[in-house]
Amino acid sequence: MPEELKDVIRENAEGPSKASGDAGSVEQHKLTEQIAADKHLAGKDAVRKPNRGLRFNKIVPPSAG
């Protein structure tokens, strides 16, 4: 899913922000809103991971036996 979202953001950035014609007008979401949505979804994916970015290790020096 992250690759698809990156592709959508790229396509929207390349296209016009507003378009109008005989059938009506079209306006896309702002790029800042799209980036915020991407960060939100990335955060939700990070929370689902079992270690959540934290690792706890016990360090035992070799002389402590």
PQR file of N, CA, C, O and H, with PARSE charges and radii, in Angstrom:
ATOM      1  N   MET A   1       0.805  -1.201   0.000 -0.4000 1.5000
ATOM      2  CA  MET A   1       0.000   0.000   0.000 -0.0000 2.0000
ATOM      3  C   MET A   1       0.849   1.267   0.000  0.5500 1.7000
ATOM      4  O   MET A   1       0.457   2.233  -0.656 -0.5500 1.4000
ATOM      5  N   PRO A   2       1.995   1.328   0.698 -0.5600 1.5000
ATOM      6  CA  PRO A   2       2.772   2.568   0.680  0.2800 2.0000
ATOM      7  C   PRO A   2       3.216   2.969  -0.716  0.5500 1.7000
ATOM      8  O   PRO A   2       3.253   4.159  -1.027 -0.5500 1.4000
ATOM      9  N   GLU A   3       3.556   2.001  -1.567 -0.4000 1.5000
ATOM     10  CA  GLU A   3       3.985   2.334  -2.918 -0.0000 2.0000
ATOM     11  C   GLU A   3       2.831   2.948  -3.711  0.5500 1.7000
ATOM     12  O   GLU A   3       3.031   3.892  -4.475 -0.5500 1.4000
ATOM     13  H   GLU A   3       3.526   1.034  -1.314  0.4000 1.0000
ATOM     14  N   GLU A   4       1.640   2.418  -3.530 -0.4000 1.5000
ATOM     15  CA  GLU A   4       0.486   2.947  -4.241 -0.0000 2.0000
ATOM     16  C   GLU A   4       0.205   4.386  -3.824  0.5500 1.7000
ATOM     17  O   GLU A   4      -0.103   5.226  -4.669 -0.5500 1.4000
ATOM     18  H   GLU A   4       1.477   1.651  -2.909  0.4000 1.0000
ATOM     19  N   LEU A   5       0.308   4.675  -2.540 -0.4000 1.5000
ATOM     20  CA  LEU A   5       0.045   6.024  -2.046 -0.0000 2.0000
ATOM     21  C   LEU A   5       1.093   7.000  -2.559  0.5500 1.7000
ATOM     22  O   LEU A   5       0.777   8.137  -2.907 -0.5500 1.4000
ATOM     23  H   LEU A   5       0.558   3.992  -1.853  0.4000 1.0000
ATOM     24  N   LYS A   6       2.347   6.547  -2.605 -0.4000 1.5000
ATOM     25  CA  LYS A   6       3.405   7.398  -3.150 -0.0000 2.0000
ATOM     26  C   LYS A   6       3.133   7.702  -4.618  0.5500 1.7000
ATOM     27  O   LYS A   6       3.351   8.821  -5.083 -0.5500 1.4000
ATOM     28  H   LYS A   6       2.604   5.623  -2.322  0.4000 1.0000
ATOM     29  N   ASP A   7       2.656   6.693  -5.339 -0.4000 1.5000
ATOM     30  CA  ASP A   7       2.338   6.904  -6.755 -0.0000 2.0000
ATOM     31  C   ASP A   7       1.187   7.886  -6.920  0.5500 1.7000
ATOM     32  O   ASP A   7       1.217   8.730  -7.816 -0.5500 1.4000
ATOM     33  H   ASP A   7       2.479   5.785  -4.961  0.4000 1.0000
ATOM     34  N   VAL A   8       0.175   7.786  -6.066 -0.4000 1.5000
ATOM     35  CA  VAL A   8      -0.972   8.688  -6.150 -0.0000 2.0000
ATOM     36  C   VAL A   8      -0.544  10.119  -5.846  0.5500 1.7000
ATOM     37  O   VAL A   8      -0.962  11.055  -6.527 -0.5500 1.4000
ATOM     38  H   VAL A   8       0.151   7.100  -5.338  0.4000 1.0000
ATOM     39  N   ILE A   9       0.288  10.285  -4.825 -0.4000 1.5000
ATOM     40  CA  ILE A   9       0.763  11.636  -4.487 -0.0000 2.0000
ATOM     41  C   ILE A   9       1.576  12.206  -5.635  0.5500 1.7000
ATOM     42  O   ILE A   9       1.456  13.387  -5.961 -0.5500 1.4000
ATOM     43  H   ILE A   9       0.627   9.525  -4.271  0.4000 1.0000
ATOM     44  N   ARG A  10       2.397  11.379  -6.245 -0.4000 1.5000
ATOM     45  CA  ARG A  10       3.214  11.829  -7.382 -0.0000 2.0000
ATOM     46  C   ARG A  10       2.320  12.245  -8.550  0.5500 1.7000
ATOM     47  O   ARG A  10       2.553  13.283  -9.170 -0.5500 1.4000
ATOM     48  H   ARG A  10       2.495  10.419  -5.981  0.4000 1.0000
ATOM     49  N   GLU A  11       1.298  11.440  -8.853 -0.4000 1.5000
ATOM     50  CA  GLU A  11       0.388  11.770  -9.953 -0.0000 2.0000
ATOM     51  C   GLU A  11      -0.353  13.075  -9.681  0.5500 1.7000
ATOM     52  O   GLU A  11      -0.499  13.910 -10.573 -0.5500 1.4000
ATOM     53  H   GLU A  11       1.109  10.596  -8.349  0.4000 1.0000
ATOM     54  N   ASN A  12      -0.820  13.247  -8.444 -0.4000 1.5000
ATOM     55  CA  ASN A  12      -1.548  14.465  -8.115 -0.0000 2.0000
ATOM     56  C   ASN A  12      -0.645  15.692  -8.172  0.5500 1.7000
ATOM     57  O   ASN A  12      -1.098  16.775  -8.543 -0.5500 1.4000
ATOM     58  H   ASN A  12      -0.701  12.568  -7.719  0.4000 1.0000
ATOM     59  N   ALA A  13       0.618  15.537  -7.814 -0.4000 1.5000
ATOM     60  CA  ALA A  13       1.546  16.658  -7.871 -0.0000 2.0000
ATOM     61  C   ALA A  13       1.841  17.055  -9.310  0.5500 1.7000
ATOM     62  O   ALA A  13       2.053  18.232  -9.599 -0.5500 1.4000
ATOM     63  H   ALA A  13       0.986  14.657  -7.513  0.4000 1.0000
ATOM     64  N   GLU A  14       1.857  16.083 -10.210 -0.4000 1.5000
ATOM     65  CA  GLU A  14       2.135  16.373 -11.612 -0.0000 2.0000
ATOM     66  C   GLU A  14       0.926  16.996 -12.315  0.5500 1.7000
ATOM     67  O   GLU A  14       1.092  17.770 -13.257 -0.5500 1.4000
ATOM     68  H   GLU A  14       1.685  15.127  -9.975  0.4000 1.0000
ATOM     69  N   GLY A  15      -0.258  16.673 -11.877 -0.4000 1.5000
ATOM     70  CA  GLY A  15      -1.464  17.167 -12.525 -0.0000 2.0000
ATOM     71  C   GLY A  15      -1.833  18.572 -12.063  0.5500 1.7000
ATOM     72  O   GLY A  15      -1.240  19.094 -11.119 -0.5500 1.4000
ATOM     73  H   GLY A  15      -0.393  16.044 -11.111  0.4000 1.0000
ATOM     74  N   PRO A  16      -2.802  19.177 -12.722 -0.5600 1.5000
ATOM     75  CA  PRO A  16      -3.237  20.522 -12.324  0.2800 2.0000
ATOM     76  C   PRO A  16      -4.004  20.485 -11.001  0.5500 1.7000
ATOM     77  O   PRO A  16      -4.634  19.484 -10.660 -0.5500 1.4000
ATOM     78  N   SER A  17      -3.938  21.594 -10.267 -0.4000 1.5000
ATOM     79  CA  SER A  17      -4.664  21.633  -9.002 -0.0000 2.0000
ATOM     80  C   SER A  17      -6.147  21.912  -9.226  0.5500 1.7000
ATOM     81  O   SER A  17      -6.984  21.503  -8.422 -0.5500 1.4000
ATOM     82  H   SER A  17      -3.426  22.407 -10.544  0.4000 1.0000
ATOM     83  N   LYS A  18      -6.473  22.606 -10.313 -0.4000 1.5000
ATOM     84  CA  LYS A  18      -7.859  22.901 -10.651 -0.0000 2.0000
ATOM     85  C   LYS A  18      -8.038  22.747 -12.150  0.5500 1.7000
ATOM     86  O   LYS A  18      -7.153  23.095 -12.933 -0.5500 1.4000
ATOM     87  H   LYS A  18      -5.792  22.938 -10.966  0.4000 1.0000
ATOM     88  N   ALA A  19      -9.184  22.227 -12.539 -0.4000 1.5000
ATOM     89  CA  ALA A  19      -9.500  22.102 -13.956 -0.0000 2.0000
ATOM     90  C   ALA A  19     -10.983  22.383 -14.135  0.5500 1.7000
ATOM     91  O   ALA A  19     -11.804  21.966 -13.318 -0.5500 1.4000
ATOM     92  H   ALA A  19      -9.902  21.944 -11.903  0.4000 1.0000
ATOM     93  N   SER A  20     -11.322  23.092 -15.205 -0.4000 1.5000
ATOM     94  CA  SER A  20     -12.728  23.352 -15.483 -0.0000 2.0000
ATOM     95  C   SER A  20     -12.978  23.173 -16.972  0.5500 1.7000
ATOM     96  O   SER A  20     -12.100  23.389 -17.807 -0.5500 1.4000
ATOM     97  H   SER A  20     -10.655  23.431 -15.868  0.4000 1.0000
ATOM     98  N   GLY A  21     -14.180  22.778 -17.266 -0.4000 1.5000
ATOM     99  CA  GLY A  21     -14.555  22.552 -18.656 -0.0000 2.0000
ATOM    100  C   GLY A  21     -16.058  22.665 -18.804  0.5500 1.7000
ATOM    101  O   GLY A  21     -16.739  23.209 -17.934 -0.5500 1.4000
ATOM    102  H   GLY A  21     -14.893  22.602 -16.588  0.4000 1.0000
ATOM    103  N   ASP A  22     -16.573  22.150 -19.908 -0.4000 1.5000
ATOM    104  CA  ASP A  22     -18.010  22.211 -20.173 -0.0000 2.0000
ATOM    105  C   ASP A  22     -18.812  21.391 -19.168  0.5500 1.7000
ATOM    106  O   ASP A  22     -19.931  21.761 -18.813 -0.5500 1.4000
ATOM    107  H   ASP A  22     -16.021  21.708 -20.615  0.4000 1.0000
ATOM    108  N   ALA A  23     -18.246  20.288 -18.712 -0.4000 1.5000
ATOM    109  CA  ALA A  23     -18.960  19.404 -17.799 -0.0000 2.0000
ATOM    110  C   ALA A  23     -18.905  19.893 -16.356  0.5500 1.7000
ATOM    111  O   ALA A  23     -19.685  19.428 -15.525 -0.5500 1.4000
ATOM    112  H   ALA A  23     -17.337  19.987 -19.001  0.4000 1.0000
ATOM    113  N   GLY A  24     -18.024  20.797 -16.048 -0.4000 1.5000
ATOM    114  CA  GLY A  24     -17.905  21.301 -14.683 -0.0000 2.0000
ATOM    115  C   GLY A  24     -16.457  21.530 -14.326  0.5500 1.7000
ATOM    116  O   GLY A  24     -15.598  21.619 -15.204 -0.5500 1.4000
ATOM    117  H   GLY A  24     -17.390  21.175 -16.724  0.4000 1.0000
ATOM    118  N   SER A  25     -16.187  21.624 -13.050 -0.4000 1.5000
ATOM    119  CA  SER A  25     -14.812  21.845 -12.617 -0.0000 2.0000
ATOM    120  C   SER A  25     -14.407  20.768 -11.627  0.5500 1.7000
ATOM    121  O   SER A  25     -15.243  20.173 -10.948 -0.5500 1.4000
ATOM    122  H   SER A  25     -16.885  21.552 -12.337  0.4000 1.0000
ATOM    123  N   VAL A  26     -13.101  20.533 -11.561 -0.4000 1.5000
ATOM    124  CA  VAL A  26     -12.546  19.507 -10.687 -0.0000 2.0000
ATOM    125  C   VAL A  26     -11.415  20.129  -9.895  0.5500 1.7000
ATOM    126  O   VAL A  26     -10.624  20.906 -10.431 -0.5500 1.4000
ATOM    127  H   VAL A  26     -12.422  21.017 -12.112  0.4000 1.0000
ATOM    128  N   GLU A  27     -11.338  19.788  -8.625 -0.4000 1.5000
ATOM    129  CA  GLU A  27     -10.258  20.288  -7.780 -0.0000 2.0000
ATOM    130  C   GLU A  27      -9.762  19.138  -6.916  0.5500 1.7000
ATOM    131  O   GLU A  27     -10.559  18.405  -6.329 -0.5500 1.4000
ATOM    132  H   GLU A  27     -11.980  19.157  -8.189  0.4000 1.0000
ATOM    133  N   GLN A  28      -8.433  18.982  -6.838 -0.4000 1.5000
ATOM    134  CA  GLN A  28      -7.848  17.925  -6.030 -0.0000 2.0000
ATOM    135  C   GLN A  28      -7.527  18.443  -4.640  0.5500 1.7000
ATOM    136  O   GLN A  28      -7.512  19.649  -4.393 -0.5500 1.4000
ATOM    137  H   GLN A  28      -7.786  19.577  -7.314  0.4000 1.0000
ATOM    138  N   HIS A  29      -7.270  17.500  -3.732 -0.4000 1.5000
ATOM    139  CA  HIS A  29      -6.844  17.878  -2.394 -0.0000 2.0000
ATOM    140  C   HIS A  29      -5.470  18.526  -2.467  0.5500 1.7000
ATOM    141  O   HIS A  29      -4.689  18.250  -3.379 -0.5500 1.4000
ATOM    142  H   HIS A  29      -7.282  16.521  -3.932  0.4000 1.0000
ATOM    143  N   LYS A  30      -5.186  19.374  -1.516 -0.4000 1.5000
ATOM    144  CA  LYS A  30      -3.889  20.028  -1.469 -0.0000 2.0000
ATOM    145  C   LYS A  30      -2.817  18.991  -1.180  0.5500 1.7000
ATOM    146  O   LYS A  30      -3.075  17.970  -0.544 -0.5500 1.4000
ATOM    147  H   LYS A  30      -5.820  19.598  -0.775  0.4000 1.0000
ATOM    148  N   LEU A  31      -1.613  19.268  -1.657 -0.4000 1.5000
ATOM    149  CA  LEU A  31      -0.506  18.351  -1.461 -0.0000 2.0000
ATOM    150  C   LEU A  31      -0.173  18.206   0.024  0.5500 1.7000
ATOM    151  O   LEU A  31       0.195  17.121   0.474 -0.5500 1.4000
ATOM    152  H   LEU A  31      -1.403  20.098  -2.174  0.4000 1.0000
ATOM    153  N   THR A  32      -0.298  19.284   0.777 -0.4000 1.5000
ATOM    154  CA  THR A  32      -0.024  19.199   2.214 -0.0000 2.0000
ATOM    155  C   THR A  32      -0.998  18.253   2.899  0.5500 1.7000
ATOM    156  O   THR A  32      -0.617  17.535   3.823 -0.5500 1.4000
ATOM    157  H   THR A  32      -0.597  20.165   0.411  0.4000 1.0000
ATOM    158  N   GLU A  33      -2.244  18.245   2.457 -0.4000 1.5000
ATOM    159  CA  GLU A  33      -3.229  17.323   3.016 -0.0000 2.0000
ATOM    160  C   GLU A  33      -2.902  15.879   2.643  0.5500 1.7000
ATOM    161  O   GLU A  33      -3.094  14.971   3.451 -0.5500 1.4000
ATOM    162  H   GLU A  33      -2.553  18.828   1.706  0.4000 1.0000
ATOM    163  N   GLN A  34      -2.410  15.664   1.429 -0.4000 1.5000
ATOM    164  CA  GLN A  34      -2.046  14.324   0.994 -0.0000 2.0000
ATOM    165  C   GLN A  34      -0.841  13.812   1.776  0.5500 1.7000
ATOM    166  O   GLN A  34      -0.788  12.637   2.140 -0.5500 1.4000
ATOM    167  H   GLN A  34      -2.254  16.402   0.772  0.4000 1.0000
ATOM    168  N   ILE A  35       0.115  14.682   2.031 -0.4000 1.5000
ATOM    169  CA  ILE A  35       1.291  14.295   2.805 -0.0000 2.0000
ATOM    170  C   ILE A  35       0.888  13.980   4.235  0.5500 1.7000
ATOM    171  O   ILE A  35       1.395  13.026   4.824 -0.5500 1.4000
ATOM    172  H   ILE A  35       0.072  15.636   1.735  0.4000 1.0000
ATOM    173  N   ALA A  36      -0.010  14.762   4.796 -0.4000 1.5000
ATOM    174  CA  ALA A  36      -0.493  14.495   6.151 -0.0000 2.0000
ATOM    175  C   ALA A  36      -1.204  13.146   6.212  0.5500 1.7000
ATOM    176  O   ALA A  36      -1.047  12.411   7.187 -0.5500 1.4000
ATOM    177  H   ALA A  36      -0.422  15.538   4.317  0.4000 1.0000
ATOM    178  N   ALA A  37      -1.971  12.816   5.197 -0.4000 1.5000
ATOM    179  CA  ALA A  37      -2.650  11.519   5.152 -0.0000 2.0000
ATOM    180  C   ALA A  37      -1.632  10.390   5.052  0.5500 1.7000
ATOM    181  O   ALA A  37      -1.806   9.343   5.676 -0.5500 1.4000
ATOM    182  H   ALA A  37      -2.099  13.413   4.405  0.4000 1.0000
ATOM    183  N   ASP A  38      -0.577  10.592   4.276 -0.4000 1.5000
ATOM    184  CA  ASP A  38       0.474   9.588   4.140 -0.0000 2.0000
ATOM    185  C   ASP A  38       1.169   9.363   5.477  0.5500 1.7000
ATOM    186  O   ASP A  38       1.429   8.219   5.848 -0.5500 1.4000
ATOM    187  H   ASP A  38      -0.436  11.442   3.769  0.4000 1.0000
ATOM    188  N   LYS A  39       1.470  10.427   6.199 -0.4000 1.5000
ATOM    189  CA  LYS A  39       2.111  10.297   7.510 -0.0000 2.0000
ATOM    190  C   LYS A  39       1.190   9.591   8.497  0.5500 1.7000
ATOM    191  O   LYS A  39       1.644   8.780   9.305 -0.5500 1.4000
ATOM    192  H   LYS A  39       1.258  11.356   5.897  0.4000 1.0000
ATOM    193  N   HIS A  40      -0.088   9.894   8.435 -0.4000 1.5000
ATOM    194  CA  HIS A  40      -1.067   9.249   9.321 -0.0000 2.0000
ATOM    195  C   HIS A  40      -1.125   7.747   9.062  0.5500 1.7000
ATOM    196  O   HIS A  40      -1.110   6.951  10.001 -0.5500 1.4000
ATOM    197  H   HIS A  40      -0.457  10.553   7.779  0.4000 1.0000
ATOM    198  N   LEU A  41      -1.192   7.361   7.794 -0.4000 1.5000
ATOM    199  CA  LEU A  41      -1.256   5.944   7.461 -0.0000 2.0000
ATOM    200  C   LEU A  41       0.046   5.236   7.811  0.5500 1.7000
ATOM    201  O   LEU A  41       0.023   4.080   8.233 -0.5500 1.4000
ATOM    202  H   LEU A  41      -1.204   8.008   7.031  0.4000 1.0000
ATOM    203  N   ALA A  42       1.185   5.914   7.641 -0.4000 1.5000
ATOM    204  CA  ALA A  42       2.468   5.312   8.013 -0.0000 2.0000
ATOM    205  C   ALA A  42       2.537   5.098   9.522  0.5500 1.7000
ATOM    206  O   ALA A  42       3.082   4.095   9.982 -0.5500 1.4000
ATOM    207  H   ALA A  42       1.204   6.853   7.298  0.4000 1.0000
ATOM    208  N   GLY A  43       1.991   6.029  10.289 -0.4000 1.5000
ATOM    209  CA  GLY A  43       1.955   5.882  11.738 -0.0000 2.0000
ATOM    210  C   GLY A  43       1.081   4.718  12.168  0.5500 1.7000
ATOM    211  O   GLY A  43       1.422   3.987  13.098 -0.5500 1.4000
ATOM    212  H   GLY A  43       1.548   6.844   9.916  0.4000 1.0000
ATOM    213  N   LYS A  44      -0.048   4.545  11.489 -0.4000 1.5000
ATOM    214  CA  LYS A  44      -0.925   3.423  11.809 -0.0000 2.0000
ATOM    215  C   LYS A  44      -0.236   2.099  11.505  0.5500 1.7000
ATOM    216  O   LYS A  44      -0.389   1.137  12.257 -0.5500 1.4000
ATOM    217  H   LYS A  44      -0.325   5.139  10.733  0.4000 1.0000
ATOM    218  N   ASP A  45       0.520   2.039  10.412 -0.4000 1.5000
ATOM    219  CA  ASP A  45       1.251   0.822  10.076 -0.0000 2.0000
ATOM    220  C   ASP A  45       2.351   0.553  11.100  0.5500 1.7000
ATOM    221  O   ASP A  45       2.600  -0.602  11.446 -0.5500 1.4000
ATOM    222  H   ASP A  45       0.643   2.820   9.800  0.4000 1.0000
ATOM    223  N   ALA A  46       3.008   1.597  11.586 -0.4000 1.5000
ATOM    224  CA  ALA A  46       4.081   1.428  12.563 -0.0000 2.0000
ATOM    225  C   ALA A  46       3.545   0.901  13.890  0.5500 1.7000
ATOM    226  O   ALA A  46       4.228   0.133  14.567 -0.5500 1.4000
ATOM    227  H   ALA A  46       2.805   2.535  11.304  0.4000 1.0000
ATOM    228  N   VAL A  47       2.344   1.300  14.267 -0.4000 1.5000
ATOM    229  CA  VAL A  47       1.766   0.842  15.527 -0.0000 2.0000
ATOM    230  C   VAL A  47       1.420  -0.644  15.458  0.5500 1.7000
ATOM    231  O   VAL A  47       1.448  -1.329  16.481 -0.5500 1.4000
ATOM    232  H   VAL A  47       1.789   1.924  13.716  0.4000 1.0000
ATOM    233  N   ARG A  48       1.102  -1.142  14.297 -0.4000 1.5000
ATOM    234  CA  ARG A  48       0.732  -2.553  14.145 -0.0000 2.0000
ATOM    235  C   ARG A  48       1.925  -3.487  14.291  0.5500 1.7000
ATOM    236  O   ARG A  48       1.738  -4.672  14.564 -0.5500 1.4000
ATOM    237  H   ARG A  48       1.079  -0.586  13.466  0.4000 1.0000
ATOM    238  N   LYS A  49       3.146  -2.989  14.119 -0.4000 1.5000
ATOM    239  CA  LYS A  49       4.331  -3.837  14.221 -0.0000 2.0000
ATOM    240  C   LYS A  49       4.537  -4.258  15.674  0.5500 1.7000
ATOM    241  O   LYS A  49       4.257  -3.486  16.592 -0.5500 1.4000
ATOM    242  H   LYS A  49       3.298  -2.026  13.897  0.4000 1.0000
ATOM    243  N   PRO A  50       5.020  -5.464  15.880 -0.5600 1.5000
ATOM    244  CA  PRO A  50       5.134  -5.970  17.250  0.2800 2.0000
ATOM    245  C   PRO A  50       6.146  -5.210  18.116  0.5500 1.7000
ATOM    246  O   PRO A  50       5.899  -5.040  19.310 -0.5500 1.4000
ATOM    247  N   ASN A  51       7.264  -4.752  17.568 -0.4000 1.5000
ATOM    248  CA  ASN A  51       8.248  -4.084  18.420 -0.0000 2.0000
ATOM    249  C   ASN A  51       8.035  -2.574  18.492  0.5500 1.7000
ATOM    250  O   ASN A  51       8.594  -1.924  19.375 -0.5500 1.4000
ATOM    251  H   ASN A  51       7.464  -4.890  16.598  0.4000 1.0000
ATOM    252  N   ARG A  52       7.261  -2.012  17.607 -0.4000 1.5000
ATOM    253  CA  ARG A  52       6.903  -0.588  17.603 -0.0000 2.0000
ATOM    254  C   ARG A  52       8.104   0.337  17.689  0.5500 1.7000
ATOM    255  O   ARG A  52       8.007   1.439  18.229 -0.5500 1.4000
ATOM    256  H   ARG A  52       6.807  -2.540  16.889  0.4000 1.0000
ATOM    257  N   GLY A  53       9.233  -0.106  17.160 -0.4000 1.5000
ATOM    258  CA  GLY A  53      10.407   0.753  17.118 -0.0000 2.0000
ATOM    259  C   GLY A  53      11.247   0.732  18.367  0.5500 1.7000
ATOM    260  O   GLY A  53      12.276   1.405  18.412 -0.5500 1.4000
ATOM    261  H   GLY A  53       9.312  -1.001  16.721  0.4000 1.0000
ATOM    262  N   LEU A  54      10.858  -0.013  19.389 -0.4000 1.5000
ATOM    263  CA  LEU A  54      11.623  -0.098  20.628 -0.0000 2.0000
ATOM    264  C   LEU A  54      12.207  -1.490  20.786  0.5500 1.7000
ATOM    265  O   LEU A  54      11.547  -2.496  20.526 -0.5500 1.4000
ATOM    266  H   LEU A  54      10.022  -0.560  19.353  0.4000 1.0000
ATOM    267  N   ARG A  55      13.448  -1.523  21.215 -0.4000 1.5000
ATOM    268  CA  ARG A  55      14.079  -2.801  21.515 -0.0000 2.0000
ATOM    269  C   ARG A  55      14.753  -2.693  22.864  0.5500 1.7000
ATOM    270  O   ARG A  55      15.448  -1.717  23.148 -0.5500 1.4000
ATOM    271  H   ARG A  55      13.984  -0.705  21.426  0.4000 1.0000
ATOM    272  N   PHE A  56      14.548  -3.688  23.684 -0.4000 1.5000
ATOM    273  CA  PHE A  56      15.167  -3.732  24.986 -0.0000 2.0000
ATOM    274  C   PHE A  56      16.145  -4.888  25.005  0.5500 1.7000
ATOM    275  O   PHE A  56      15.755  -6.035  24.790 -0.5500 1.4000
ATOM    276  H   PHE A  56      13.983  -4.481  23.453  0.4000 1.0000
ATOM    277  N   ASN A  57      17.403  -4.603  25.260 -0.4000 1.5000
ATOM    278  CA  ASN A  57      18.440  -5.621  25.324 -0.0000 2.0000
ATOM    279  C   ASN A  57      19.116  -5.555  26.682  0.5500 1.7000
ATOM    280  O   ASN A  57      19.307  -4.481  27.252 -0.5500 1.4000
ATOM    281  H   ASN A  57      17.721  -3.671  25.435  0.4000 1.0000
ATOM    282  N   LYS A  58      19.464  -6.695  27.171 -0.4000 1.5000
ATOM    283  CA  LYS A  58      20.210  -6.769  28.418 -0.0000 2.0000
ATOM    284  C   LYS A  58      21.666  -6.999  28.056  0.5500 1.7000
ATOM    285  O   LYS A  58      22.010  -7.989  27.410 -0.5500 1.4000
ATOM    286  H   LYS A  58      19.309  -7.567  26.708  0.4000 1.0000
ATOM    287  N   ILE A  59      22.513  -6.080  28.478 -0.4000 1.5000
ATOM    288  CA  ILE A  59      23.935  -6.186  28.156 -0.0000 2.0000
ATOM    289  C   ILE A  59      24.644  -6.765  29.374  0.5500 1.7000
ATOM    290  O   ILE A  59      24.581  -6.218  30.475 -0.5500 1.4000
ATOM    291  H   ILE A  59      22.234  -5.276  29.003  0.4000 1.0000
ATOM    292  N   VAL A  60      25.315  -7.878  29.146 -0.4000 1.5000
ATOM    293  CA  VAL A  60      26.063  -8.546  30.201 -0.0000 2.0000
ATOM    294  C   VAL A  60      27.530  -8.580  29.794  0.5500 1.7000
ATOM    295  O   VAL A  60      27.869  -9.193  28.782 -0.5500 1.4000
ATOM    296  H   VAL A  60      25.367  -8.323  28.251  0.4000 1.0000
ATOM    297  N   PRO A  61      28.411  -7.934  30.563 -0.5600 1.5000
ATOM    298  CA  PRO A  61      29.823  -7.977  30.216  0.2800 2.0000
ATOM    299  C   PRO A  61      30.387  -9.396  30.391  0.5500 1.7000
ATOM    300  O   PRO A  61      29.917 -10.144  31.248 -0.5500 1.4000
ATOM    301  N   PRO A  62      31.380  -9.762  29.594 -0.5600 1.5000
ATOM    302  CA  PRO A  62      31.894 -11.131  29.662  0.2800 2.0000
ATOM    303  C   PRO A  62      32.502 -11.489  31.011  0.5500 1.7000
ATOM    304  O   PRO A  62      32.500 -12.668  31.366 -0.5500 1.4000
ATOM    305  N   SER A  63      33.017 -10.547  31.774 -0.4000 1.5000
ATOM    306  CA  SER A  63      33.646 -10.859  33.056 -0.0000 2.0000
ATOM    307  C   SER A  63      32.623 -11.101  34.170  0.5500 1.7000
ATOM    308  O   SER A  63      32.994 -11.584  35.240 -0.5500 1.4000
ATOM    309  H   SER A  63      33.019  -9.590  31.485  0.4000 1.0000
ATOM    310  N   ALA A  64      31.364 -10.784  33.948 -0.4000 1.5000
ATOM    311  CA  ALA A  64      30.339 -10.956  34.982 -0.0000 2.0000
ATOM    312  C   ALA A  64      29.866 -12.405  35.066  0.5500 1.7000
ATOM    313  O   ALA A  64      29.152 -12.763  36.003 -0.5500 1.4000
ATOM    314  H   ALA A  64      31.062 -10.392  33.079  0.4000 1.0000
ATOM    315  N   GLY A  65      30.242 -13.224  34.123 -0.4000 1.5000
ATOM    316  CA  GLY A  65      30.011 -14.642  34.126 -0.0000 2.0000
ATOM    317  C   GLY A  65      28.657 -15.095  34.049  0.5500 1.7000
ATOM    318  O   GLY A  65      28.408 -16.301  34.049 -0.5500 1.4000
ATOM    319  H   GLY A  65      30.821 -12.933  33.362  0.4000 1.0000
TER
END
